[in-house]
Amino acid sequence: MLKDEREFDDALLAVVIRNLKLVKGDSKVIVMDSNGARSKAIARLLKKLATLPC
């Protein structure tokens, strides 16, 4: 379950990145932001999405 609005935004962005046609399961994706907090959260969500069945 998502805790707050920021976590919801991060999850939504991770789903959008995951569903890009160029991004496959073995693709390397670099997520950057100004201080690293959101990028780490998005990277964790992307990793979690990669383990889910399609």
C-alpha positions, 0 to 999 in steps of 0.5 A: 500500500502506498503511504503518501502522495509522493510515494504514489507519484514515484510508483506511477513514474516507475510504472511509466518507465517500466512500460516504455517500449525500449525498456525491457527486463534486462535494460539498464535504466538510470534515474536521476534527481536533484538530491537522490531521494526520489531516484532511489525510491523509483529505482526500488519500485522498478526493481520490484516491478521487474520481479512481478509477472507481466 
